[in-house]
Amino acid sequence: KTRNAKLAYVLSDIALNIRNGKTFSAGLEDHPDIFEPLYTAMARAGEEGGSIREMLAEMADYYRKQEDIALKVRGALTYPAVMLVAGIGTVIFVLTFVLPKIKVLFKDMHTALPLPTVIVLKLSEMVQNGWPVILAIAVLGALSWQSLRRMAAFRRAVGQVIFALPWVREFALKIEMQRFTRTMSFLLEGGIPILRALELAIPTLSNETLKDDLGKCKDMIADGATFGDTLRRSVLIPDIVPSLVAVGEEAGALAQSLRDIAETYEQEIGESTKAMSTLLEPLLILPE
């Protein structure tokens, strides 16, 4: 019933594979561009446990929660982005269409103009005469960004810059820790062993430095360390996370502890995005 032609083809192919004797999870693995390893691993766990229906419902809930967080962040950034684009457009309009007409009046005055006025007029001439170059630079910049964002070294550098900014670091870390703890709780509750859960959860993060830290945690767990102790060795992860994880390990309720941490971060992210929107609106209106 899906209206997406590509997805309809993929689902038909999965159905055909199942009729030919393949498992549902094996059918999903044939389409890695659609179904990520996290999804196929949970589908396999549901098949092995005889609870595929419940597991699919859990996966739907998991992805809904992740999308809710993404929507909150996008919602908080949409208004500033629109105001920024509108501001740039207004400046370009003034430099291109308004100032050239005013420039004629200045010429008729035959007087020396103030330095700021001269600079603005020169800038107007540059925009008028050099718009093909400016457009080419903008297109080249957009294409370069698309290429650079695929490079791990570039993503790591961007992540380090983000984590170097105090308030931005705190907000970005909340988002990353929410995603990580929610994913880990989801996988552990589905019966996935902790090492395999880490293998699946770490790639869902965006910050390369944090991924490196958690990769080291995985190696230490493989050598016999506890999850809580390994998390304490990371300078990025907030102290509250390893403390609650250690309590969960001792009580035999690690998945529940991770779920509680994720819910706490979800609440904090919601409050932060609301505060961000409230503060940014007057700051953006003030210059007007």
MIDOSE-1310 file (N, C-alpha, C; in nm, 2 decimals, decimal comma, always signed):
residues 288
ktrn	+0,08/-0,12/+0,00/+0,00/+0,00/+0,00/+0,08/+0,13/+0,00; +0,22/+0,11/+0,02/+0,30/+0,23/+0,02/+0,30/+0,30/-0,11; +0,31/+0,44/-0,10/+0,31/+0,52/-0,23/+0,45/+0,54/-0,28; +0,55/+0,50/-0,20/+0,69/+0,51/-0,24/+0,73/+0,39/-0,32
akla	+0,76/+0,42/-0,45/+0,78/+0,31/-0,55/+0,90/+0,23/-0,51; +1,01/+0,29/-0,46/+1,13/+0,22/-0,42/+1,10/+0,13/-0,31; +1,04/+0,18/-0,20/+1,00/+0,10/-0,09/+0,91/-0,02/-0,12; +0,81/+0,01/-0,21/+0,72/-0,09/-0,26/+0,80/-0,21/-0,32
yvls	+0,90/-0,18/-0,41/+0,98/-0,28/-0,47/+1,06/-0,36/-0,37; +1,12/-0,29/-0,27/+1,19/-0,35/-0,16/+1,11/-0,45/-0,08; +0,99/-0,41/-0,04/+0,90/-0,49/+0,04/+0,85/-0,61/-0,04; +0,83/-0,59/-0,17/+0,79/-0,70/-0,26/+0,90/-0,80/-0,27
dial	+1,02/-0,76/-0,28/+1,14/-0,85/-0,28/+1,16/-0,92/-0,15; +1,13/-0,86/-0,04/+1,14/-0,93/+0,09/+1,04/-1,03/+0,10; +0,91/-1,00/+0,06/+0,80/-1,10/+0,06/+0,84/-1,22/-0,03; +0,89/-1,19/-0,15/+0,93/-1,30/-0,24/+1,04/-1,39/-0,17
nirn	+1,14/-1,33/-0,11/+1,24/-1,41/-0,04/+1,19/-1,49/+0,07; +1,09/-1,44/+0,14/+1,03/-1,52/+0,25/+0,96/-1,64/+0,20; +0,88/-1,62/+0,09/+0,81/-1,73/+0,02/+0,91/-1,84/-0,03; +1,04/-1,79/-0,06/+1,14/-1,89/-0,11/+1,22/-1,95/+0,00
gktf	+1,18/-1,92/+0,13/+1,25/-1,99/+0,24/+1,34/-1,90/+0,32; +1,36/-1,78/+0,29/+1,45/-1,69/+0,37/+1,37/-1,64/+0,49; +1,45/-1,60/+0,59/+1,39/-1,54/+0,71/+1,36/-1,39/+0,68; +1,28/-1,33/+0,76/+1,25/-1,19/+0,75/+1,37/-1,11/+0,76
sagl	+1,46/-1,13/+0,87/+1,58/-1,06/+0,89/+1,68/-1,07/+0,77; +1,69/-1,19/+0,72/+1,77/-1,21/+0,60/+1,73/-1,13/+0,48; +1,60/-1,12/+0,47/+1,54/-1,03/+0,36/+1,58/-0,89/+0,38; +1,57/-0,84/+0,51/+1,61/-0,70/+0,54/+1,76/-0,68/+0,51
edhp	+1,84/-0,78/+0,54/+1,99/-0,76/+0,51/+2,02/-0,74/+0,37; +1,93/-0,79/+0,28/+1,96/-0,77/+0,13/+1,94/-0,63/+0,09; +1,89/-0,54/+0,18/+1,87/-0,40/+0,14/+1,93/-0,31/+0,25; +2,06/-0,31/+0,26/+2,12/-0,23/+0,37/+2,11/-0,08/+0,35
dife	+2,07/-0,04/+0,23/+2,05/+0,11/+0,20/+1,92/+0,15/+0,26; +1,83/+0,06/+0,29/+1,70/+0,09/+0,35/+1,70/+0,06/+0,50; +1,74/-0,06/+0,53/+1,74/-0,11/+0,67/+1,88/-0,12/+0,73; +1,90/-0,03/+0,83/+2,04/-0,03/+0,89/+2,06/-0,15/+0,98
plyt	+2,19/-0,18/+1,01/+2,22/-0,30/+1,09/+2,14/-0,31/+1,22; +2,12/-0,20/+1,29/+2,04/-0,20/+1,41/+1,90/-0,26/+1,39; +1,84/-0,22/+1,28/+1,70/-0,27/+1,25/+1,71/-0,43/+1,22; +1,80/-0,47/+1,14/+1,81/-0,61/+1,10/+1,84/-0,70/+1,23
amar	+1,93/-0,64/+1,31/+1,97/-0,72/+1,43/+1,85/-0,74/+1,52; +1,77/-0,64/+1,54/+1,66/-0,65/+1,63/+1,55/-0,74/+1,57; +1,54/-0,74/+1,44/+1,44/-0,83/+1,37/+1,49/-0,97/+1,39; +1,62/-1,00/+1,38/+1,67/-1,13/+1,40/+1,65/-1,18/+1,55
agee	+1,67/-1,08/+1,64/+1,65/-1,12/+1,78/+1,50/-1,15/+1,81; +1,41/-1,08/+1,74/+1,27/-1,11/+1,75/+1,23/-1,24/+1,70; +1,29/-1,28/+1,58/+1,27/-1,41/+1,52/+1,32/-1,52/+1,62; +1,44/-1,50/+1,67/+1,49/-1,61/+1,76/+1,41/-1,62/+1,88
ggsi	+1,36/-1,51/+1,94/+1,28/-1,52/+2,06/+1,13/-1,55/+2,04; +1,09/-1,56/+1,91/+0,95/-1,58/+1,88/+0,86/-1,46/+1,92; +0,92/-1,34/+1,91/+0,84/-1,22/+1,94/+0,86/-1,12/+1,84; +0,85/-1,15/+1,71/+0,88/-1,06/+1,60/+0,78/-0,95/+1,60
reml	+0,65/-0,98/+1,64/+0,55/-0,87/+1,63/+0,58/-0,77/+1,74; +0,61/-0,81/+1,86/+0,64/-0,72/+1,97/+0,77/-0,64/+1,94; +0,87/-0,71/+1,88/+0,99/-0,64/+1,85/+0,98/-0,53/+1,74; +0,89/-0,56/+1,64/+0,86/-0,45/+1,54/+0,79/-0,33/+1,61
aema	+0,70/-0,36/+1,70/+0,64/-0,25/+1,77/+0,74/-0,17/+1,85; +0,83/-0,24/+1,92/+0,94/-0,17/+1,99/+1,02/-0,08/+1,90; +1,06/-0,14/+1,78/+1,14/-0,06/+1,69/+1,06/+0,06/+1,64; +0,94/+0,05/+1,61/+0,86/+0,16/+1,57/+0,86/+0,27/+1,68
dyyr	+0,85/+0,23/+1,80/+0,85/+0,33/+1,91/+0,99/+0,39/+1,93; +1,09/+0,31/+1,91/+1,23/+0,36/+1,92/+1,25/+0,47/+1,81; +1,22/+0,44/+1,69/+1,24/+0,53/+1,58/+1,15/+0,66/+1,59; +1,03/+0,64/+1,65/+0,95/+0,76/+1,67/+1,01/+0,85/+1,78
kqed	+1,07/+0,79/+1,88/+1,13/+0,88/+1,98/+1,25/+0,95/+1,93; +1,33/+0,88/+1,84/+1,45/+0,95/+1,78/+1,40/+1,06/+1,69; +1,29/+1,04/+1,62/+1,24/+1,14/+1,53/+1,19/+1,26/+1,61; +1,13/+1,23/+1,72/+1,07/+1,34/+1,81/+1,19/+1,43/+1,85
ialk	+1,30/+1,37/+1,89/+1,41/+1,45/+1,93/+1,47/+1,54/+1,82; +1,48/+1,48/+1,70/+1,53/+1,55/+1,58/+1,43/+1,66/+1,55; +1,30/+1,64/+1,56/+1,20/+1,75/+1,53/+1,22/+1,86/+1,63; +1,24/+1,83/+1,75/+1,26/+1,94/+1,85/+1,38/+2,03/+1,82
vrga	+1,49/+1,96/+1,78/+1,61/+2,03/+1,75/+1,59/+2,12/+1,62; +1,53/+2,05/+1,52/+1,51/+2,13/+1,40/+1,41/+2,24/+1,42; +1,31/+2,22/+1,50/+1,22/+2,33/+1,53/+1,28/+2,45/+1,60; +1,37/+2,42/+1,69/+1,44/+2,53/+1,76/+1,53/+2,61/+1,67
ltyp	+1,59/+2,54/+1,56/+1,68/+2,61/+1,47/+1,61/+2,67/+1,35; +1,49/+2,63/+1,32/+1,42/+2,68/+1,20/+1,40/+2,83/+1,20; +1,35/+2,88/+1,31/+1,33/+3,03/+1,31/+1,46/+3,11/+1,29; +1,57/+3,08/+1,36/+1,69/+3,15/+1,34/+1,74/+3,14/+1,19
avml	+1,72/+3,01/+1,14/+1,77/+2,99/+1,00/+1,69/+3,08/+0,90; +1,56/+3,08/+0,92/+1,47/+3,16/+0,83/+1,51/+3,31/+0,84; +1,53/+3,36/+0,97/+1,57/+3,50/+0,99/+1,70/+3,53/+0,92; +1,80/+3,43/+0,93/+1,93/+3,45/+0,87/+1,92/+3,47/+0,72
vagi	+1,84/+3,37/+0,66/+1,83/+3,38/+0,52/+1,76/+3,51/+0,47; +1,65/+3,54/+0,55/+1,58/+3,67/+0,51/+1,67/+3,79/+0,53; +1,76/+3,79/+0,63/+1,85/+3,90/+0,65/+1,95/+3,91/+0,54; +2,01/+3,80/+0,50/+2,10/+3,80/+0,39/+2,03/+3,84/+0,26
gtvi	+1,91/+3,79/+0,23/+1,84/+3,83/+0,11/+1,81/+3,98/+0,11; +1,78/+4,04/+0,23/+1,75/+4,18/+0,24/+1,87/+4,26/+0,21; +1,99/+4,22/+0,26/+2,11/+4,29/+0,24/+2,15/+4,29/+0,09; +2,13/+4,17/+0,03/+2,16/+4,16/-0,12/+2,07/+4,25/-0,20
fvlt	+1,94/+4,25/-0,16/+1,85/+4,34/-0,24/+1,89/+4,48/-0,23; +1,92/+4,53/-0,11/+1,96/+4,67/-0,09/+2,09/+4,70/-0,17; +2,19/+4,61/-0,16/+2,31/+4,64/-0,23/+2,30/+4,64/-0,38; +2,20/+4,55/-0,43/+2,19/+4,54/-0,57/+2,09/+4,64/-0,64
fvlp	+1,98/+4,67/-0,57/+1,88/+4,75/-0,63/+1,86/+4,89/-0,57; +1,88/+4,90/-0,44/+1,85/+5,03/-0,37/+1,97/+5,12/-0,38; +2,09/+5,08/-0,34/+2,21/+5,16/-0,34/+2,25/+5,22/-0,48; +2,24/+5,14/-0,59/+2,28/+5,20/-0,71/+2,20/+5,33/-0,75
kikv	+2,07/+5,33/-0,71/+1,99/+5,45/-0,73/+2,03/+5,57/-0,64; +2,07/+5,54/-0,52/+2,11/+5,64/-0,43/+2,25/+5,69/-0,47; +2,33/+5,61/-0,53/+2,46/+5,65/-0,57/+2,46/+5,77/-0,66; +2,36/+5,77/-0,74/+2,35/+5,89/-0,84/+2,34/+6,02/-0,76
lfkd	+2,26/+6,02/-0,66/+2,25/+6,14/-0,57/+2,38/+6,18/-0,51; +2,46/+6,09/-0,47/+2,59/+6,12/-0,41/+2,68/+6,18/-0,51; +2,68/+6,14/-0,63/+2,76/+6,19/-0,74/+2,73/+6,34/-0,76; +2,60/+6,37/-0,76/+2,56/+6,51/-0,79/+2,60/+6,60/-0,68
mhta	+2,62/+6,55/-0,56/+2,66/+6,64/-0,44/+2,80/+6,69/-0,45; +2,89/+6,62/-0,52/+3,03/+6,67/-0,54/+3,10/+6,70/-0,40; +3,07/+6,61/-0,31/+3,14/+6,63/-0,18/+3,20/+6,50/-0,14; +3,30/+6,51/-0,05/+3,37/+6,39/+0,00/+3,27/+6,31/+0,09
lplp	+3,26/+6,18/+0,06/+3,17/+6,09/+0,14/+3,24/+6,03/+0,26; +3,17/+6,01/+0,37/+3,23/+5,94/+0,48/+3,28/+5,80/+0,44; +3,38/+5,75/+0,52/+3,44/+5,62/+0,48/+3,34/+5,51/+0,49; +3,25/+5,50/+0,59/+3,15/+5,39/+0,59/+3,07/+5,39/+0,46
tviv	+3,03/+5,51/+0,42/+2,94/+5,52/+0,30/+3,02/+5,47/+0,18; +3,15/+5,51/+0,17/+3,23/+5,47/+0,05/+3,24/+5,31/+0,05; +3,26/+5,25/+0,17/+3,28/+5,11/+0,18/+3,15/+5,04/+0,13; +3,03/+5,09/+0,18/+2,91/+5,03/+0,14/+2,88/+5,04/-0,01
lkls	+2,92/+5,15/-0,07/+2,90/+5,17/-0,22/+2,99/+5,08/-0,29; +3,12/+5,07/-0,25/+3,21/+4,97/-0,31/+3,16/+4,83/-0,31; +3,10/+4,80/-0,19/+3,05/+4,66/-0,17/+2,93/+4,64/-0,27; +2,85/+4,74/-0,29/+2,74/+4,73/-0,38/+2,79/+4,71/-0,52
emvq	+2,90/+4,78/-0,56/+2,95/+4,76/-0,69/+3,00/+4,62/-0,71; +3,07/+4,56/-0,61/+3,12/+4,43/-0,61/+3,01/+4,33/-0,63; +2,90/+4,35/-0,56/+2,78/+4,25/-0,57/+2,72/+4,26/-0,71; +2,71/+4,38/-0,76/+2,65/+4,40/-0,89/+2,73/+4,34/-1,00
ngwp	+2,86/+4,37/-1,00/+2,95/+4,32/-1,11/+3,00/+4,18/-1,09; +3,01/+4,14/-0,96/+3,07/+4,01/-0,94/+2,97/+3,90/-0,90; +2,84/+3,91/-0,93/+2,75/+3,81/-0,88/+2,77/+3,67/-0,94; +2,82/+3,66/-1,07/+2,85/+3,53/-1,12/+2,95/+3,46/-1,03
vila	+3,06/+3,53/-0,99/+3,16/+3,47/-0,91/+3,11/+3,43/-0,77; +3,03/+3,52/-0,71/+2,97/+3,49/-0,58/+2,88/+3,37/-0,59; +2,80/+3,36/-0,70/+2,71/+3,24/-0,71/+2,80/+3,12/-0,73; +2,90/+3,13/-0,81/+2,99/+3,01/-0,83/+3,06/+2,97/-0,70
iavl	+3,10/+3,06/-0,62/+3,16/+3,03/-0,49/+3,06/+2,96/-0,40; +2,93/+3,01/-0,40/+2,83/+2,95/-0,31/+2,80/+2,81/-0,35; +2,79/+2,78/-0,49/+2,76/+2,65/-0,54/+2,88/+2,56/-0,50; +3,00/+2,61/-0,53/+3,12/+2,53/-0,50/+3,13/+2,50/-0,35
gals	+3,10/+2,60/-0,26/+3,10/+2,57/-0,12/+3,00/+2,47/-0,08; +2,88/+2,47/-0,14/+2,78/+2,37/-0,11/+2,82/+2,23/-0,15; +2,88/+2,22/-0,27/+2,93/+2,09/-0,31/+3,05/+2,04/-0,23; +3,13/+2,13/-0,19/+3,25/+2,09/-0,11/+3,20/+2,04/+0,03
wqsl	+3,10/+2,11/+0,08/+3,04/+2,07/+0,21/+2,99/+1,92/+0,21; +2,92/+1,90/+0,10/+2,86/+1,76/+0,08/+2,97/+1,66/+0,07; +3,08/+1,69/+0,01/+3,19/+1,59/+0,00/+3,27/+1,58/+0,13; +3,29/+1,69/+0,20/+3,37/+1,69/+0,32/+3,30/+1,62/+0,43
rrma	+3,16/+1,63/+0,44/+3,09/+1,57/+0,55/+3,09/+1,42/+0,55; +3,13/+1,36/+0,43/+3,15/+1,22/+0,42/+3,28/+1,17/+0,48; +3,37/+1,26/+0,50/+3,51/+1,23/+0,55/+3,51/+1,23/+0,70; +3,56/+1,11/+0,76/+3,56/+1,10/+0,90/+3,65/+1,20/+0,97
afrr	+3,76/+1,24/+0,90/+3,86/+1,34/+0,96/+3,79/+1,47/+0,97; +3,71/+1,51/+0,87/+3,64/+1,64/+0,87/+3,53/+1,64/+0,98; +3,46/+1,53/+0,99/+3,35/+1,52/+1,09/+3,41/+1,52/+1,23; +3,53/+1,46/+1,25/+3,60/+1,47/+1,38/+3,64/+1,61/+1,41
avgq	+3,69/+1,68/+1,31/+3,73/+1,82/+1,33/+3,61/+1,91/+1,37; +3,50/+1,89/+1,30/+3,38/+1,96/+1,33/+3,33/+1,93/+1,47; +3,34/+1,80/+1,51/+3,29/+1,76/+1,64/+3,38/+1,82/+1,75; +3,51/+1,83/+1,73/+3,60/+1,89/+1,82/+3,57/+2,04/+1,84
vifa	+3,53/+2,11/+1,73/+3,50/+2,25/+1,74/+3,37/+2,27/+1,82; +3,27/+2,18/+1,79/+3,14/+2,19/+1,87/+3,17/+2,16/+2,01; +3,25/+2,07/+2,05/+3,27/+2,03/+2,19/+3,36/+2,14/+2,26; +3,42/+2,23/+2,18/+3,51/+2,33/+2,24/+3,42/+2,45/+2,28
lpwv	+3,30/+2,46/+2,23/+3,21/+2,57/+2,27/+3,12/+2,53/+2,39; +3,14/+2,59/+2,50/+3,07/+2,54/+2,63/+2,92/+2,51/+2,62; +2,84/+2,61/+2,58/+2,70/+2,58/+2,58/+2,66/+2,48/+2,47; +2,72/+2,50/+2,35/+2,69/+2,41/+2,24/+2,73/+2,27/+2,27
refa	+2,85/+2,26/+2,34/+2,90/+2,12/+2,38/+2,80/+2,05/+2,47; +2,74/+2,13/+2,57/+2,65/+2,07/+2,66/+2,52/+2,02/+2,59; +2,47/+2,10/+2,49/+2,35/+2,06/+2,42/+2,38/+1,94/+2,33; +2,49/+1,95/+2,25/+2,53/+1,84/+2,16/+2,55/+1,71/+2,24
lkie	+2,61/+1,72/+2,35/+2,64/+1,60/+2,43/+2,51/+1,54/+2,48; +2,41/+1,62/+2,52/+2,28/+1,57/+2,56/+2,22/+1,49/+2,45; +2,22/+1,54/+2,33/+2,16/+1,47/+2,21/+2,23/+1,34/+2,19; +2,37/+1,34/+2,19/+2,44/+1,22/+2,17/+2,42/+1,11/+2,28
mqrf	+2,42/+1,15/+2,40/+2,40/+1,06/+2,51/+2,25/+1,00/+2,51; +2,16/+1,09/+2,47/+2,02/+1,04/+2,46/+2,01/+0,93/+2,36; +2,07/+0,95/+2,24/+2,07/+0,85/+2,13/+2,14/+0,73/+2,17; +2,25/+0,74/+2,24/+2,33/+0,62/+2,27/+2,26/+0,54/+2,38
trtm	+2,22/+0,60/+2,49/+2,15/+0,53/+2,60/+2,02/+0,47/+2,55; +1,94/+0,54/+2,47/+1,82/+0,49/+2,42/+1,84/+0,37/+2,33; +1,94/+0,38/+2,25/+1,97/+0,26/+2,16/+2,02/+0,14/+2,24; +2,11/+0,17/+2,33/+2,16/+0,06/+2,41/+2,05/-0,01/+2,49
sfll	+1,97/+0,06/+2,55/+1,86/+0,00/+2,63/+1,77/-0,08/+2,54; +1,74/-0,02/+2,42/+1,65/-0,09/+2,33/+1,72/-0,23/+2,28; +1,85/-0,23/+2,26/+1,91/-0,35/+2,22/+1,92/-0,45/+2,33; +1,96/-0,41/+2,45/+1,97/-0,50/+2,56/+1,84/-0,56/+2,60
eggi	+1,73/-0,48/+2,60/+1,60/-0,53/+2,63/+1,56/-0,63/+2,52; +1,61/-0,62/+2,40/+1,58/-0,72/+2,29/+1,66/-0,84/+2,30; +1,75/-0,85/+2,40/+1,83/-0,98/+2,41/+1,96/-0,97/+2,34; +2,01/-0,86/+2,29/+2,13/-0,85/+2,22/+2,25/-0,84/+2,33
pilr	+2,35/-0,92/+2,32/+2,47/-0,92/+2,41/+2,53/-0,78/+2,41; +2,59/-0,74/+2,52/+2,64/-0,60/+2,54/+2,74/-0,56/+2,43; +2,84/-0,65/+2,40/+2,94/-0,62/+2,30/+2,88/-0,59/+2,17; +2,78/-0,68/+2,13/+2,72/-0,66/+2,00/+2,63/-0,53/+2,00
alel	+2,57/-0,51/+2,12/+2,49/-0,39/+2,13/+2,57/-0,26/+2,11; +2,69/-0,26/+2,17/+2,78/-0,15/+2,15/+2,83/-0,13/+2,00; +2,85/-0,25/+1,93/+2,89/-0,24/+1,79/+2,78/-0,17/+1,71; +2,65/-0,20/+1,75/+2,54/-0,14/+1,67/+2,51/+0,00/+1,72
aipt	+2,53/+0,03/+1,84/+2,49/+0,16/+1,90/+2,59/+0,27/+1,86; +2,72/+0,24/+1,87/+2,82/+0,34/+1,84/+2,81/+0,41/+1,71; +2,78/+0,34/+1,60/+2,77/+0,41/+1,47/+2,65/+0,50/+1,46; +2,55/+0,49/+1,55/+2,44/+0,58/+1,54/+2,47/+0,72/+1,59
lsne	+2,59/+0,74/+1,65/+2,63/+0,87/+1,70/+2,69/+0,95/+1,59; +2,69/+1,09/+1,61/+2,74/+1,18/+1,51/+2,89/+1,22/+1,54; +2,92/+1,24/+1,67/+3,05/+1,29/+1,70/+3,16/+1,18/+1,70; +3,26/+1,20/+1,61/+3,36/+1,10/+1,59/+3,45/+1,08/+1,72
tlkd	+3,47/+1,19/+1,79/+3,56/+1,18/+1,92/+3,48/+1,09/+2,02; +3,35/+1,11/+2,04/+3,28/+1,03/+2,13/+3,27/+0,89/+2,09; +3,26/+0,87/+1,96/+3,26/+0,73/+1,90/+3,39/+0,66/+1,93; +3,50/+0,73/+1,92/+3,63/+0,67/+1,95/+3,64/+0,63/+2,10
dlgk	+3,59/+0,72/+2,19/+3,59/+0,69/+2,33/+3,50/+0,57/+2,36; +3,39/+0,56/+2,30/+3,30/+0,44/+2,33/+3,36/+0,31/+2,27; +3,43/+0,33/+2,16/+3,50/+0,21/+2,10/+3,60/+0,16/+2,19; +3,67/+0,25/+2,26/+3,77/+0,20/+2,36/+3,70/+0,13/+2,48
ckdm	+3,58/+0,18/+2,52/+3,50/+0,12/+2,62/+3,47/-0,02/+2,58; +3,43/-0,04/+2,46/+3,39/-0,17/+2,41/+3,51/-0,27/+2,42; +3,63/-0,22/+2,38/+3,75/-0,31/+2,39/+3,78/-0,34/+2,54; +3,76/-0,25/+2,63/+3,79/-0,28/+2,77/+3,69/-0,38/+2,83
iadg	+3,56/-0,37/+2,79/+3,46/-0,46/+2,83/+3,49/-0,60/+2,78; +3,54/-0,61/+2,66/+3,59/-0,74/+2,60/+3,70/-0,80/+2,69; +3,78/-0,71/+2,75/+3,89/-0,76/+2,84/+3,85/-0,79/+2,98; +3,72/-0,77/+3,01/+3,67/-0,81/+3,14/+3,63/-0,69/+3,23
atfg	+3,64/-0,57/+3,19/+3,60/-0,45/+3,27/+3,44/-0,44/+3,27; +3,39/-0,37/+3,37/+3,25/-0,34/+3,37/+3,21/-0,22/+3,28; +3,09/-0,22/+3,24/+3,05/-0,11/+3,15/+3,06/+0,03/+3,22; +3,02/+0,03/+3,35/+3,03/+0,16/+3,43/+3,17/+0,21/+3,44
dtlr	+3,26/+0,12/+3,47/+3,40/+0,16/+3,49/+3,46/+0,21/+3,36; +3,43/+0,15/+3,25/+3,49/+0,20/+3,12/+3,43/+0,33/+3,09; +3,31/+0,36/+3,12/+3,25/+0,49/+3,09/+3,31/+0,60/+3,17; +3,36/+0,57/+3,29/+3,42/+0,67/+3,38/+3,55/+0,72/+3,32
rsvl	+3,62/+0,64/+3,23/+3,75/+0,68/+3,18/+3,73/+0,78/+3,07; +3,61/+0,80/+3,02/+3,59/+0,90/+2,91/+3,58/+1,04/+2,97; +3,65/+1,14/+2,92/+3,64/+1,28/+2,97/+3,52/+1,35/+2,91; +3,46/+1,29/+2,81/+3,34/+1,35/+2,75/+3,21/+1,31/+2,81
ipdi	+3,20/+1,19/+2,86/+3,07/+1,14/+2,91/+3,04/+1,20/+3,05; +2,93/+1,26/+3,07/+2,89/+1,32/+3,20/+2,90/+1,22/+3,32; +2,94/+1,26/+3,43/+2,96/+1,17/+3,55/+2,84/+1,09/+3,59; +2,72/+1,15/+3,57/+2,60/+1,09/+3,61/+2,57/+0,96/+3,53
vpsl	+2,62/+0,95/+3,41/+2,59/+0,83/+3,32/+2,66/+0,71/+3,37; +2,80/+0,71/+3,39/+2,86/+0,59/+3,45/+2,81/+0,55/+3,59; +2,77/+0,65/+3,67/+2,73/+0,62/+3,80/+2,59/+0,54/+3,80; +2,50/+0,59/+3,71/+2,37/+0,52/+3,70/+2,39/+0,38/+3,63
vavg	+2,48/+0,38/+3,53/+2,51/+0,25/+3,47/+2,56/+0,15/+3,56; +2,66/+0,19/+3,65/+2,71/+0,10/+3,75/+2,61/+0,05/+3,85; +2,52/+0,14/+3,89/+2,40/+0,09/+3,97/+2,32/-0,01/+3,90; +2,29/+0,02/+3,77/+2,21/-0,08/+3,70/+2,28/-0,21/+3,68
eeag	+2,41/-0,21/+3,66/+2,48/-0,34/+3,65/+2,48/-0,42/+3,78; +2,50/-0,35/+3,90/+2,49/-0,42/+4,03/+2,36/-0,47/+4,06; +2,25/-0,40/+4,01/+2,11/-0,45/+4,04/+2,06/-0,55/+3,93; +2,14/-0,57/+3,83/+2,10/-0,66/+3,72/+1,99/-0,60/+3,64
alaq	+1,99/-0,46/+3,63/+1,88/-0,39/+3,55/+1,95/-0,28/+3,47; +2,05/-0,32/+3,39/+2,13/-0,23/+3,31/+2,04/-0,16/+3,21; +1,96/-0,24/+3,14/+1,87/-0,19/+3,03/+1,78/-0,08/+3,09; +1,72/-0,11/+3,21/+1,63/-0,01/+3,27/+1,70/+0,12/+3,31
slrd	+1,82/+0,10/+3,36/+1,90/+0,22/+3,40/+1,93/+0,31/+3,27; +1,97/+0,24/+3,16/+1,99/+0,32/+3,04/+1,87/+0,38/+2,99; +1,75/+0,32/+3,00/+1,63/+0,38/+2,96/+1,59/+0,50/+3,04; +1,62/+0,49/+3,17/+1,59/+0,60/+3,26/+1,68/+0,72/+3,22
iaet	+1,81/+0,69/+3,19/+1,90/+0,80/+3,15/+1,85/+0,87/+3,02; +1,81/+0,78/+2,93/+1,76/+0,84/+2,80/+1,64/+0,93/+2,82; +1,55/+0,88/+2,90/+1,43/+0,96/+2,93/+1,46/+1,10/+3,00; +1,56/+1,09/+3,09/+1,60/+1,22/+3,15/+1,66/+1,32/+3,05
yeqe	+1,74/+1,26/+2,96/+1,80/+1,35/+2,86/+1,70/+1,40/+2,76; +1,60/+1,32/+2,73/+1,49/+1,36/+2,64/+1,41/+1,48/+2,70; +1,39/+1,47/+2,83/+1,32/+1,58/+2,90/+1,41/+1,71/+2,90; +1,54/+1,69/+2,92/+1,63/+1,81/+2,92/+1,65/+1,87/+2,78
iges	+1,65/+1,79/+2,68/+1,66/+1,84/+2,54/+1,53/+1,92/+2,51; +1,42/+1,87/+2,55/+1,29/+1,94/+2,53/+1,29/+2,08/+2,60; +1,34/+2,08/+2,72/+1,35/+2,21/+2,79/+1,45/+2,30/+2,73; +1,57/+2,25/+2,68/+1,67/+2,33/+2,62/+1,63/+2,39/+2,49
tkam	+1,56/+2,31/+2,41/+1,51/+2,36/+2,28/+1,40/+2,47/+2,30; +1,32/+2,45/+2,40/+1,22/+2,55/+2,43/+1,28/+2,68/+2,48; +1,38/+2,67/+2,57/+1,46/+2,79/+2,61/+1,53/+2,86/+2,50; +1,59/+2,78/+2,41/+1,66/+2,83/+2,30/+1,57/+2,92/+2,21
stll	+1,45/+2,86/+2,18/+1,36/+2,94/+2,10/+1,31/+3,06/+2,17; +1,29/+3,06/+2,30/+1,24/+3,18/+2,37/+1,35/+3,29/+2,37; +1,48/+3,25/+2,38/+1,59/+3,35/+2,39/+1,62/+3,40/+2,26; +1,62/+3,32/+2,15/+1,67/+3,36/+2,02/+1,57/+3,46/+1,96
epll	+1,44/+3,44/+1,98/+1,34/+3,52/+1,91/+1,36/+3,67/+1,94; +1,37/+3,71/+2,07/+1,39/+3,86/+2,09/+1,53/+3,91/+2,04; +1,63/+3,82/+2,05/+1,76/+3,86/+2,00/+1,76/+3,88/+1,85; +1,69/+3,80/+1,78/+1,68/+3,82/+1,63/+1,59/+3,94/+1,59
ilpe	+1,49/+3,97/+1,67/+1,40/+4,08/+1,64/+1,46/+4,21/+1,67; +1,55/+4,21/+1,78/+1,61/+4,33/+1,83/+1,68/+4,42/+1,72; +1,76/+4,36/+1,64/+1,83/+4,44/+1,54/+1,74/+4,51/+1,44; +1,62/+4,45/+1,42/+1,52/+4,51/+1,33/+1,47/+4,64/+1,38
